[in-house]
Amino acid sequence: ILDENGGNESAAVDIFLDFVSPEEESRLLDELAGRDGPWSSSALSRRVQHYGHTFNYRTLMLDYSKNTPPLPESCVDLAHRISTTYPNPNPGEGPGEVVLDQLTLNEYLPGQGIAAHTDTKSCFGPSIFILSLGSAVVMRLALDE
């Protein structure tokens, strides 16, 4: 857990290793990443699935005009576990569950990567959760100054 001062008083990043079991990872990959998933083309060079809300990569905003399916049944327990593991990020509200109502699934093939960017807090709130499945990933995270 790190913060801008290198300490852990107000964490900017929390890392939970092995948050899902190998069996759960395999099940999620089978159910979500297969050819039958609701993959869509995007402005990006990768396949994407959206649940809850569709993120428009051109406008960098949520696209409420698109009919987007709710979270897949296979992700409901995982979303609940994330929401009860991670503390409420809104100071002054006290303890409570974080509401997870949006999922973006990105498929990265060998050799593909993700460009440096800032996630859109106005669309997704103060907390963004990342779950990497299928292979190891190197991420460089920095505080937005």
Secondary structure, DSSP 8 states (H G I E B T S, - for coil): -B-TTSSSSS-SB---TT-S-HHHHHHHHHHHSSTTS--B--SSSSEEEEESSEEETTTTEEETTS------HHHHHHHHHHHHHS---STTS-S-------EEEEE--TT---------HHHH-S-------SS----------
